[in-house]
């Protein structure tokens, strides 16, 4: 399973790449806002860093960039997506899981512009992006679980549908809006291709009380051992 970082902050991206070996990045308008930079400045900075690392091409290090969420017609989505895609060969265009969004994504894929259909909240929404050959589909986890839904069956159903009809591995499933290490595990067990989450969640995956206890035990033993 691949790990993507959900962020538009270049310092976080660099840290996650150097520490955890992340395989890609997902951004959205909220992440751009939190970066404190104008939209084009933020995504150009990411593109420049990718090039400096020799990671050119979405096959090597995809970066999902979301179009203006005000756009609700396919032709307007297409125009903006083409402009964004022209900035970097690593950019994958995030398109909402709406009728207009799926229409735009289908046309973009036919043009060779890769897409990530996002804001997916049901297995039914996940089917058309795969039929239309989108590179990624992003079912959201955290938002649903925050409202009392158990998402294990939801993700498993998407994986099973994709396996049943030959979509699995062609349209890759990104479990998005991940909030906890447990949600990472649930998605991994279900067979999702990718998870994307913030830096803090990845850091939390490496924390365990018994690990800390074990380190303390070994430190104590080391300090009472003759080493020379």
C-alpha positions in Angstrom: 0.0 0.0 0.0 1.2 3.5 -0.9 1.4 6.4 1.5 0.4 9.9 0.2 0.7 13.1 2.3 -2.4 15.2 2.6 -0.8 18.7 2.7 0.3 21.7 0.6 3.0 22.8 3.1 6.4 22.2 1.4 8.2 21.7 4.7 5.8 19.0 5.7 6.1 17.3 2.2 9.9 17.4 2.4 9.9 16.0 6.0 7.4 13.2 5.1 9.3 12.2 2.0 12.7 12.1 3.8 11.4 10.4 6.9 8.5 8.1 5.8 9.2 7.8 2.1 5.8 9.0 1.0 4.8 8.1 -2.5 2.8 11.2 -3.5 0.8 14.2 -2.3 -2.8 15.2 -2.2 -3.9 18.8 -1.8 -7.2 20.6 -1.6 -8.3 24.2 -1.2 -8.1 24.0 2.6 -4.5 22.7 2.5 -3.6 25.6 0.1 -5.2 28.1 2.5 -3.2 26.6 5.4 0.0 26.9 3.5 -0.4 30.6 3.7 0.5 31.0 0.0 -1.5 32.0 -3.1 -2.8 29.0 -5.0 -0.3 29.1 -7.9 2.6 29.9 -5.7 1.9 26.9 -3.5 1.5 24.4 -6.3 4.5 25.8 -8.3 6.7 25.4 -5.2 5.7 21.8 -4.9 6.4 21.3 -8.6 9.8 22.9 -8.3 10.7 20.7 -5.4 9.7 17.5 -7.2 11.9 18.5 -10.1 14.8 19.2 -7.8 14.4 15.7 -6.4 14.4 14.1 -9.9 10.8 12.7 -9.4 9.3 14.0 -12.7 6.1 12.4 -13.8 2.9 11.4 -12.1 4.0 7.7 -12.4 6.9 8.4 -10.0 5.3 11.0 -7.6 1.8 12.1 -8.2 0.5 15.3 -6.8 -3.3 15.8 -6.7 -4.4 19.4 -7.2 -8.0 20.3 -6.9 -9.8 22.6 -9.3 -11.8 25.7 -8.2 -14.7 24.2 -6.2 -17.0 27.0 -7.4 -17.0 25.4 -10.9 -20.1 23.3 -11.4 -20.1 22.8 -15.2 -18.0 20.3 -17.1 -16.6 22.7 -19.6 -15.4 25.2 -17.0 -13.8 22.3 -15.1 -12.0 21.2 -18.2 -10.6 24.6 -18.9 -9.2 25.0 -15.4 -7.9 21.4 -15.3 -5.9 21.9 -18.5 -4.2 25.0 -17.1 -3.2 23.3 -13.9 -2.0 20.1 -15.6 0.2 22.2 -17.9 2.3 23.3 -14.9 3.8 20.0 -14.0 3.8 16.4 -15.4 3.3 15.2 -11.8 -0.1 17.0 -11.4 -3.2 14.8 -11.2 -6.4 16.9 -11.3 -8.9 16.4 -8.5 -12.5 16.5 -9.7 -15.6 16.2 -7.4 -17.7 13.1 -7.6 -20.7 14.9 -9.3 -22.3 14.4 -12.7 -20.4 17.3 -14.2 -17.2 16.2 -12.4 -17.3 12.7 -13.8 -18.0 14.1 -17.3 -15.0 16.3 -17.1 -12.8 13.6 -15.7 -13.8 11.2 -18.5 -12.8 13.8 -21.1 -9.6 14.7 -19.4 -8.5 11.1 -19.2 -9.2 10.8 -22.9 -6.8 13.7 -23.4 -4.1 12.1 -21.3 -4.7 14.3 -18.3 -4.9 12.1 -15.2 -7.7 12.6 -12.7 -8.5 11.9 -9.1 -12.3 11.8 -8.5 -12.7 13.0 -4.9 -15.4 13.6 -2.3 -16.7 10.0 -2.8 -18.9 8.9 0.1 -20.5 5.7 -1.3 -19.6 2.6 -3.3 -22.1 3.8 -6.0 -20.1 7.0 -6.5 -16.9 5.0 -6.9 -18.0 3.0 -9.9 -18.3 5.6 -12.7 -14.8 7.0 -12.1 -13.4 3.5 -12.6 -15.5 2.9 -15.7 -14.1 6.1 -17.1 -10.5 5.2 -16.3 -9.7 7.8 -13.8 -6.3 7.2 -12.2 -7.5 7.6 -8.7 -10.8 7.6 -6.7 -10.9 9.0 -3.2 -13.5 7.6 -0.8 -13.5 9.7 2.4 -13.2 8.0 5.7 -12.9 10.4 8.6 -15.9 12.5 7.8 -18.2 9.5 7.7 -16.8 7.9 10.9 -17.0 11.3 12.7 -20.8 11.0 12.1 -21.1 7.5 13.5 -20.5 5.3 10.4 -18.2 2.3 10.4 -16.3 2.6 7.2 -14.8 -0.9 7.0 -17.6 -2.4 5.0 -17.8 0.8 2.8 -14.2 0.4 1.8 -14.3 -3.3 1.4 -17.3 -3.0 -0.9 -15.4 -0.6 -3.2 -12.4 -3.0 -3.3 -14.7 -6.0 -4.0 -16.6 -4.2 -6.8 -13.3 -3.1 -8.4 -12.0 -6.7 -8.2 -15.2 -8.1 -9.6 -15.1 -5.9 -12.7 -11.4 -5.6 -13.5 -11.0 -2.0 -12.2 -8.7 -3.0 -9.3 -5.2 -1.6 -9.8 -6.3 0.4 -12.8 -8.2 3.0 -10.9 -6.4 3.2 -7.6 -8.4 3.6 -4.4 -7.1 6.3 -2.2 -8.6 6.2 1.3 -8.8 9.9 2.1 -9.6 12.0 5.2 -7.8 9.5 7.4 -7.7 10.6 11.0 -6.2 7.7 13.0 -3.8 4.8 12.7 -6.7 2.4 13.1 -8.3 3.8 9.9 -5.0 3.2 8.1 -5.1 -0.4 9.2 -8.8 -0.8 8.2 -8.0 0.4 4.7 -5.0 -1.8 4.4 -6.9 -4.9 5.5 -9.6 -4.1 3.0 -7.1 -3.9 0.2 -7.1 -0.2 -0.7 -4.2 0.9 -2.9 -3.3 4.1 -1.1 -4.0 6.1 2.0 -3.6 9.8 2.3 -3.4 11.6 5.6 -1.6 14.4 7.4 1.9 14.3 8.8 0.7 14.0 12.4 -1.2 10.8 11.7 1.9 9.1 10.2 3.8 10.2 13.2 1.2 8.7 15.5 1.5 5.3 13.7 5.0 5.0 15.2 3.9 5.6 18.8 3.0 2.9 21.2 3.2 2.8 25.0 4.9 -0.6 25.0 7.6 0.6 22.6 8.3 3.5 25.1 8.3 1.0 28.0 10.7 -1.3 26.1 13.1 1.5 25.4 13.0 2.5 29.0 13.7 -1.1 30.1 16.6 -1.4 27.7 18.1 2.0 28.7 18.0 0.9 32.3 19.7 -2.4 31.4 22.3 -0.6 29.3 23.1 1.8 32.1 23.8 -1.2 34.5 25.9 -3.1 32.0 29.7 -3.0 31.9 30.4 -2.0 28.3 34.2 -2.1 28.4 
